[in-house]
Amino acid sequence: MSQNRKEDRAADVIVIGGGPGGYVAAMKLALNGKKTILIERDRIGGTCLNRGCIPTKALMHCSEVLETVKNSERFGVLLDSWSVDNRKADEYKNEVVRKLSGGVAWLLEKRGVQVIKGNAEFTGERQIRVTLPDGGVQELSAPAFIVATGSESLLPPIEGIDGKNVMTSTEALDVTELPDRLAIIGGGVIGLEIGSIYSRFGVEVTILEALPELLPSADREAVQALREAVGKNIRIRTGAKVKAIRDSGNEKQILYELDGRDEEITAGKVLVCVGRRPNTGALGLEKAGIAVSDRGYIRVNDCCETTVKNIYAVGDVNGKTLLAHAASAQGILVAEKICGRDAGINIDLVPGCIYTRPELAYVGKTEEALRAEGIPYRVGKFPLNANGKALSMDEPEGFVKILTGDTYNEILGAHIVGARATDLIAELSLAISAECTAEELVQTVHAHPTISEAVFEAAEIACFGQTVHVI
């Protein structure tokens, strides 16, 4: 094929990036009769589906099955022997990714979204050039654009960070060959989740976090409970500033500073997960007049519109909230706006979820934020060791904590540590969005036995200072 082929194609909207923000927006637009083109340079589904959320959760499930097998005698299940096939676990992860990625591609086709594989670059305010895998070129125009190109792993300026056996989260999701010891630089969501997976597969894991605490945006009491639980299997060092990564025979030597002292550990591999940066460098944003921040994130208003009218940016690339579900919500918001409607989505009320064991999930205000803002509040906290379903599942660690206004008992924040926390948080996200009071949660019948009963009982404590199942 010609290396200089040019072909003009018009659309109502062009979406750049096929991750959870881009493909959701594209399908929503198509469902509303808009001629939509989606451009993706790699695989449909983006980082989340192919190299992030989904493969991580598939491997998390594999590791949880292994943990259950190891403890099967406790539940009366006696096994003569068992073994681990890491390649089978990796195949399972890849199968899940293939099914979901293929499913999204099928939905896009059935809904009439034209998908073009290639690299997009703005050449003007309403034009882009797409470089195809064969070197050909297509020049496209549209009255509206959505940029949803996501983010990539950030590598800090640490000596030796580009050496052998130093991984990002992408490489860490290949579990076919695991080291005896893994050092993780960064104690955020990615570090905690991958650390949990590796530790259950028998790897000795150490997390080095430069900040004084893990997960600074979450409730301190909840984080402390999570740290104590996860810390039973993973060595965690906060306030540890990594200075260098060096070769030490067949292993890596990690030098760090802790409390003014120089420390070091050795590990077979090092995982670096200290943050992410936006994929904006090759988009030619300046040619369209699109402004970016000092860190490269696209500047947007509350409706995710950039500094150029009818050009929007959703998901990680705008830096508002680097979460897949936030990207999807923004994608729907923008698609509805382009179609002339108000989506009615509260994109500022985004739950945070950490899929360790126990899980951590939160939404709304923390106690620390309420105190800083001088807002009077009440606390309703119910321990999961008093919940029948949690005990039956042998997962009694954690609690449900609900924060309410002192006068009207409106729900201001919720923080859950424990089994199914990432599922339970949806009820409390809805409660805050709908401006429910704790009394309304108490008046809602929760099925028994379920962990959701702990939400009811925490709300009851917030309302009345007491509940039936704890003193």
C-alpha positions in Angstrom: 0.0 0.0 0.0 1.1 3.6 -0.6 2.9 5.1 2.3 1.3 8.5 1.6 -2.3 7.5 1.1 -4.7 10.3 2.2 -8.4 9.8 2.6 -10.9 12.4 4.0 -13.6 11.0 6.2 -16.2 13.1 8.0 -17.9 12.2 11.2 -20.1 13.9 13.8 -17.6 13.1 16.5 -14.1 11.6 16.5 -12.9 9.9 19.6 -9.2 9.4 20.1 -8.5 6.5 22.4 -10.4 3.3 23.0 -10.1 2.8 26.7 -13.0 2.9 29.2 -13.5 6.6 28.6 -13.2 6.6 24.9 -15.1 3.4 23.9 -18.0 4.2 26.3 -18.3 7.7 24.9 -18.2 6.3 21.3 -20.9 3.8 22.0 -23.1 6.3 23.8 -22.8 8.7 20.8 -23.6 5.9 18.3 -26.7 4.9 20.3 -27.9 8.5 20.0 -27.5 8.6 16.2 -24.2 10.3 15.9 -21.8 9.2 13.2 -18.7 8.3 15.3 -15.1 7.3 14.5 -13.0 5.8 17.2 -9.2 5.8 16.8 -7.1 3.4 18.8 -3.3 2.9 18.3 -3.1 -0.4 20.2 -5.9 -2.6 21.6 -9.5 -1.7 22.3 -10.1 -1.5 26.1 -7.0 0.6 26.8 -4.8 0.2 29.9 -7.7 -0.8 32.2 -8.9 -3.8 30.2 -5.6 -5.0 28.7 -2.8 -4.0 31.2 -4.5 -2.8 34.4 -7.8 -3.3 36.2 -9.0 -6.5 34.5 -5.8 -8.6 34.3 -5.0 -7.6 37.8 -8.4 -8.8 39.1 -8.1 -12.0 37.2 -4.8 -12.7 38.8 -6.1 -11.6 42.2 -8.8 -14.3 41.9 -6.2 -16.9 41.0 -4.2 -16.0 44.1 -7.3 -16.1 46.3 -8.2 -19.5 45.0 -4.7 -20.6 45.9 -5.1 -19.1 49.4 -8.3 -21.0 49.9 -6.7 -24.3 48.8 -3.9 -23.7 51.3 -6.4 -23.2 54.1 -8.9 -25.9 52.9 -8.4 -28.1 56.0 -9.9 -25.3 58.1 -13.2 -25.8 56.2 -13.2 -29.6 56.3 -11.8 -30.1 52.8 -8.8 -32.4 52.9 -6.5 -32.5 49.9 -3.8 -35.1 49.4 -1.7 -32.7 47.4 -1.8 -29.5 45.4 0.5 -27.5 43.2 0.7 -24.2 41.4 1.0 -23.8 37.6 1.8 -20.2 37.0 1.5 -20.5 33.3 -2.1 -21.7 33.7 -2.8 -18.7 35.9 -1.3 -16.4 33.3 -3.4 -18.1 30.6 -6.6 -17.6 32.6 -5.7 -13.9 32.9 -5.1 -13.6 29.2 -8.4 -15.5 28.4 -10.4 -13.0 30.5 -8.7 -10.1 28.8 -9.3 -11.5 25.3 -13.0 -12.2 26.0 -13.6 -8.6 27.3 -11.6 -6.9 24.6 -13.2 -8.9 21.9 -16.6 -8.2 23.4 -16.1 -4.5 23.4 -14.8 -4.6 19.8 -18.0 -6.5 18.8 -20.3 -4.0 20.6 -18.6 -1.1 18.8 -19.1 -2.8 15.4 -22.7 -3.7 16.1 -23.5 -0.1 17.2 -22.0 1.4 14.1 -18.8 2.9 15.5 -16.1 3.0 12.9 -12.8 1.9 14.5 -9.5 2.9 12.9 -6.2 1.6 14.2 -3.5 4.2 14.2 -1.8 7.2 15.8 -3.8 10.4 15.8 -2.4 13.9 15.7 -4.2 17.2 15.5 -3.3 19.3 12.4 -5.8 22.0 13.2 -8.7 22.9 15.4 -11.0 20.5 13.6 -8.7 18.2 11.7 -6.5 15.2 12.6 -4.0 13.1 10.8 -4.0 9.3 11.5 -0.9 7.3 10.7 -1.9 3.7 10.1 0.1 0.6 10.9 1.1 0.2 7.3 2.5 3.7 7.1 -0.5 5.1 5.3 -2.2 8.3 6.3 -5.8 9.4 6.7 -6.9 13.0 7.3 -10.1 13.3 9.2 -12.3 16.1 10.2 -15.3 16.5 12.6 -17.1 19.3 14.4 -16.4 17.6 17.8 -13.6 15.6 19.3 -13.1 13.6 22.5 -9.5 12.9 23.6 -9.3 9.8 25.8 -5.7 8.7 25.4 -5.2 7.7 29.0 -1.9 7.5 30.8 1.3 5.5 31.2 3.6 4.5 34.1 5.8 7.2 35.4 9.5 6.4 36.0 11.1 8.7 38.6 14.8 9.8 38.3 16.3 7.0 40.4 19.7 5.6 39.6 19.4 2.2 37.9 15.6 2.4 37.3 16.1 1.5 33.6 18.1 -1.7 34.4 17.2 -5.4 33.9 14.5 -6.9 36.1 13.0 -3.5 36.9 9.4 -3.6 36.0 6.3 -1.4 35.6 2.8 -2.8 36.3 2.6 -4.0 32.7 5.5 -6.4 33.0 4.5 -7.4 36.5 1.2 -8.9 35.2 3.2 -11.7 33.6 3.4 -14.3 36.4 4.9 -17.1 34.4 8.3 -16.7 36.2 8.1 -15.2 39.7 11.1 -14.2 41.8 11.8 -15.4 45.3 11.7 -11.8 46.5 10.0 -8.7 45.0 10.7 -5.1 46.0 7.9 -2.6 45.2 8.6 1.1 45.0 5.3 2.8 45.6 2.6 1.9 48.1 -0.4 3.1 46.2 -3.2 1.0 44.8 -1.1 -0.7 42.1 1.7 -1.6 44.6 -0.7 -3.0 47.2 -2.7 -5.1 44.7 0.2 -6.6 42.8 2.1 -7.1 46.1 -0.9 -9.0 47.4 -1.0 -11.2 44.3 2.7 -12.0 44.4 2.7 -12.7 48.2 -0.1 -15.2 47.8 1.9 -17.0 45.1 4.7 -17.4 47.6 6.9 -14.4 46.8 8.5 -12.4 49.7 7.3 -8.9 49.1 8.6 -5.6 50.5 6.8 -2.3 49.7 8.8 1.0 49.9 6.6 4.1 50.1 8.2 7.5 50.2 5.2 9.2 51.9 4.6 8.9 55.6 1.4 7.0 55.1 -0.2 4.7 52.5 -3.1 6.0 50.4 -3.1 9.6 51.6 -6.6 10.4 50.1 -8.3 7.7 52.1 -9.6 7.7 55.7 -6.7 7.2 58.1 -8.4 4.7 60.4 -9.4 2.6 57.3 -5.9 2.7 55.9 -4.4 1.7 59.2 -6.7 -1.3 59.4 -5.8 -2.3 55.8 -2.1 -1.9 56.5 -2.3 -4.1 59.6 -4.1 -6.8 57.6 -1.9 -6.7 54.5 1.2 -6.3 56.7 0.8 -9.8 57.9 2.0 -11.1 54.6 3.9 -8.1 53.1 6.7 -6.0 54.6 5.7 -2.4 54.4 8.1 0.6 54.9 6.6 4.1 54.7 8.8 7.2 54.7 11.3 5.1 52.6 12.9 7.2 49.9 14.6 5.0 47.3 18.0 6.4 46.2 19.3 3.8 43.8 18.8 0.3 42.3 22.0 -1.6 41.6 22.9 -5.1 40.4 24.0 -7.5 43.1 25.0 -10.8 41.4 21.7 -12.2 40.0 19.6 -9.9 42.2 18.9 -6.2 42.6 20.1 -4.1 45.5 17.7 -1.4 46.5 19.2 1.5 48.5 16.8 3.8 50.4 16.7 6.3 53.2 14.4 5.7 56.2 14.3 8.0 59.3 17.6 9.6 58.3 19.4 6.2 58.0 20.6 4.5 54.9 19.0 1.1 54.4 19.1 -1.6 51.7 17.3 -4.7 50.6 17.8 -7.3 47.8 15.2 -8.8 45.5 15.0 -10.8 42.3 12.9 -8.1 40.7 11.8 -4.6 41.4 8.3 -3.1 40.5 8.1 0.6 40.1 4.6 2.1 40.5 4.9 5.7 41.8 2.4 7.3 39.6 1.3 7.8 36.0 1.7 10.5 33.3 -0.8 11.5 30.5 -0.4 10.2 27.0 -0.4 13.6 25.3 3.1 14.1 23.8 2.3 12.9 20.3 -1.2 14.4 19.9 -0.2 17.8 18.4 -2.4 19.5 20.9 -0.8 22.9 20.3 -1.8 22.8 16.7 -5.5 22.8 17.8 -4.9 25.4 20.5 -5.6 22.9 23.3 -4.0 24.0 26.6 -2.2 21.6 29.0 -1.0 21.9 32.6 2.7 22.0 33.7 2.4 18.2 34.2 1.0 17.6 30.7 -2.6 17.0 31.6 -5.2 18.6 29.3 -7.0 21.5 30.9 -10.8 21.0 31.1 -13.8 22.7 32.7 -16.4 20.9 34.8 -18.0 19.5 31.7 -14.6 18.1 30.5 -14.4 20.6 27.7 -10.9 21.8 26.8 -9.9 25.4 26.1 -11.2 24.8 22.5 -15.0 24.6 22.1 -16.4 21.2 21.2 -13.1 19.4 22.0 -13.3 17.4 25.1 -10.8 15.3 27.2 -12.0 12.5 29.5 -10.2 10.0 31.8 -6.6 10.0 32.9 -5.6 12.5 30.2 -7.3 15.3 32.0 -5.8 14.5 35.4 -9.1 14.9 37.4 -9.4 11.3 38.7 -7.2 8.5 37.4 -9.7 5.7 37.6 -11.4 3.7 34.9 -15.0 4.2 36.3 -14.3 8.0 36.4 -13.3 7.9 32.8 -16.4 6.1 31.8 -18.6 8.5 33.7 -16.9 11.4 32.0 -17.3 9.8 28.7 -21.1 9.5 29.2 -21.2 13.0 30.5 -19.5 14.4 27.4 -21.5 12.2 25.0 -24.8 13.4 26.4 -23.6 17.0 26.3 -22.7 16.6 22.6 -26.2 15.2 22.0 -27.7 18.3 23.7 -28.6 16.7 27.0 -27.6 16.8 30.6 -26.3 13.4 31.8 -26.9 14.2 35.5 -23.8 12.4 36.5 -22.0 13.6 39.6 -18.4 13.1 38.4 -17.0 14.6 41.5 -18.4 11.8 43.7 -16.1 9.0 42.6 -15.5 5.9 44.9 -12.0 4.7 45.5 -11.4 0.9 45.5 -8.4 -1.2 46.5 -8.8 -4.9 45.7 -6.5 -6.4 48.4 -7.7 -8.8 51.0 -9.5 -7.3 52.9 -10.6 -4.8 50.3 -10.8 -1.1 51.0 -13.5 1.2 49.4 -14.4 4.8 50.2 -16.5 7.7 48.9 -17.2 11.2 50.1 -15.5 13.0 53.0 -12.9 11.5 55.4 -12.8 12.3 59.1 -9.6 14.3 58.5 -11.3 16.4 55.8 -14.4 17.1 58.0 -12.2 18.2 60.9 -10.1 20.4 58.6 -13.3 22.0 57.3 -14.8 22.5 60.7 -17.9 20.4 59.9 -19.6 18.7 62.9 -20.2 15.0 62.2 -21.1 11.7 63.7 -19.5 8.3 63.2 -21.3 5.0 62.9 -18.9 2.1 62.7 -19.9 -1.6 62.7 -17.2 -4.4 62.9 -17.5 -7.2 60.4 -16.6 -9.7 63.1 -20.2 -9.2 64.2 -21.6 -9.9 60.8 -22.9 -13.4 60.1 -22.0 -13.5 56.4 -18.4 -12.3 57.0 -17.9 -14.9 59.7 -19.4 -17.6 57.5 -16.9 -16.7 54.8 -14.0 -16.6 57.3 -13.4 -13.0 56.4 -14.1 -11.1 59.7 -11.5 -8.4 59.3 -12.6 -4.8 58.9 -15.6 -2.6 59.4 -18.1 -0.3 57.8 -17.8 3.3 58.8 -20.4 6.0 57.9 -19.9 9.7 58.6 -23.0 11.8 58.9 -23.8 15.5 59.5 -24.4 16.2 63.2 -27.7 18.0 62.7 -29.6 16.3 59.9 -27.7 12.9 59.7 -27.1 13.4 56.0 -24.4 11.0 54.8 -21.1 12.8 54.2 -18.7 9.9 53.7 -18.3 6.2 53.9 -15.3 3.9 54.4 -15.3 0.2 54.3 -12.5 -2.3 55.0 -13.4 -5.9 54.5 -14.9 -8.5 52.2 -17.0 -7.2 49.3 -16.1 -3.6 50.2 -15.8 -2.6 46.6 -19.3 -3.9 45.9 -20.9 -2.4 49.0 -19.6 1.1 48.3 -22.1 1.5 45.5 -25.0 1.8 47.9 -23.3 4.5 49.9 -22.3 6.4 46.7 -25.9 6.4 45.7 -26.9 7.5 49.2 -24.6 10.5 49.2 -25.5 11.4 45.6 -29.3 11.2 46.4 -28.7 13.2 49.7 -30.0 10.4 51.8 -29.9 10.5 55.6 -28.7 7.7 57.8 -32.3 7.2 58.9 -33.3 6.3 55.3 -30.6 3.7 55.2 -31.9 2.3 58.5 -35.4 2.2 57.1 -34.2 0.2 54.1 -34.5 -3.6 54.6 -31.2 -5.3 54.0 -31.2 -9.1 53.1 -29.9 -11.6 55.7 -27.3 -13.0 55.7 -25.3 -10.5 53.7 -22.4 -8.2 54.4 -24.6 -5.3 53.4 -26.3 -5.7 56.8 -23.2 -4.0 58.2 -24.1 -0.9 56.2 -27.5 -0.9 57.9 -26.0 -1.3 61.3 -23.3 1.3 60.9 -26.1 3.7 59.8 -28.1 2.8 62.9 -25.1 3.6 65.1 -24.7 6.9 63.4 -28.4 7.7 64.0 -29.0 6.4 67.5 -25.6 5.6 68.9 -26.4 1.9 69.2 -27.5 -1.2 67.2 -28.6 -4.7 68.0 -25.5 -6.8 67.3 -22.8 -4.9 69.1 -22.5 -3.2 72.5 
